Each structure stands twice: as structure tokens, then as C-alpha cells.
Amino acid sequence: MKRIKIGAGALLMLGSMIISDRAEILILYFLSAFLHECGHLLAAVLLGIGVKEIRFEFSGIRICTDEGLTSYKSEILLAAAGPFVNFICLGMCMVAFLLSGRTYGEVTALAEAFISGREYSSVGAVSFFAVSAFLQGGLNLLPVRSFDGGRILYCCVALLLGERVAERVIDVLSAFSALVLWTVALYLLLKVGSGLGIYVFAACIAFSVTRETVNEKESAVIS
């Protein structure tokens, strides 16, 4: 690994989360994110892929690998490792809850109470961690170019139909997913009165997808 880079978008995202969320929520959220990235790093080690840079961006942490050292299949495994760890964490929490006699509805209710500040027990914290792991794993599997799901989709389509088709597919699905994500975040912000960090995140994703699409069209015109 050569360097660690922190972008302005990451600082904006962190600031909005600090303003809108309590310290214990941030700790559990970043613990889930840390385990997610550990999954990527462990996969890189097992696959023999070198890591040249770690970037902190608005969409999360991006691990940049050495160019020319990965195949599409290795890239799929590398991208899937992060969400896989999130779902492993979720599964462990759910097994513990089931053994204690709690239902899925109780878990989500405890997580909601923990977020709103009505519940401060360790059970509430674990419930929120389980929900956070589920959301991070699921969110990262969305077919957005900068997400793990986008990387997986691109590699799968490129393997079957070629890179040109993969680019078109990921462009369309990235735009659609970003629009849906932004709409949901706006609803939470206006109707529920919470989720400033989520809205900033969604807005940054929508801006990024739009900018990438414009840049690609300009490059096509120039060429």
C-alpha cells in the first residue's frame, strides 16, 4: 500500500453525520464499515492482489488495486467480499437474537428505538449494528458504478458481452439507482425529519453519476 487519500466529499459526509447522529450511532456505523473494508483487504491478500491506495470518498472507502493484476473473476470476488462480511455479521446477530427468543420485529423495533434515543441498552446497540450491517451490505450491492454491486455487474456483463455493453448497462442502472436512492433520502429528510447524512450521501452519489455520464459523452464526442 502506497498512500491514504481523504477527499473533500468524505469530510462533507462525515460532517453531516456528526451533526445529525449521536456518538454511539457513529461508532457502530463505522465499526460496520470498518469490517466491510477488512473483508475487501482480506480478499485482496488471499487473491494476491496488491493495494496501492486507499481513498476516503463521499461514497465510502475505495480500495485501489495495482493495475493489470486483476482479472474479472478476481475483481468480482474482491468486490463481493465486503458485503459478504456485512451479511456474516448480520447472520451472527440474528442467530444470537433467535437463540434469545427475540423475533425479527423486535430487533427492528429495538434498532429504531436506539436510533431515536429511546433505547440505550446493549441489546439495542446490537440491533442497530445488525440493521447497519444489513443496510451497508445491501446498499453496496446496488448497481452503481462506484459501489461493489456496480463493479460486480460490470465484470459479469463484460465477461459475457464485452466492455462496451457493460459500460452502457452500468450507465443506465447507475442513473436509475442514484435517482431511487436520492428520492428515498429526500423523503426521509422531509417527512421523517432525520437522515441528513443519508441525504448528503445520496445527493453526492447522484452528482457523481451525472458527472461521469457527462464526461463519458464529452470523451466520445472528442474521439
Buried (B, 14 or more C-beta within 10 A) or exposed (E): EEEEEEBEBBEBBBEBBEEBBEEBBBEBBEBBBEBBBEBBBBBBEEBEBBBEBBBBBBBBBBBBBEEEEBEBEBBBBBBBBBBBBBBBBBEEBBEEBEEEEBEEEBBBBBBBBBBEEEBEEEBBBBBBBBBBBBBBBBBBBBBBBBBBBBBBBBBBBBBEEEEEEBBEBBBEBBBBBBBEBBEBBBEBBEEEEBBBBBBBBBBBBBBBBEEBBEEEEEEEEEE
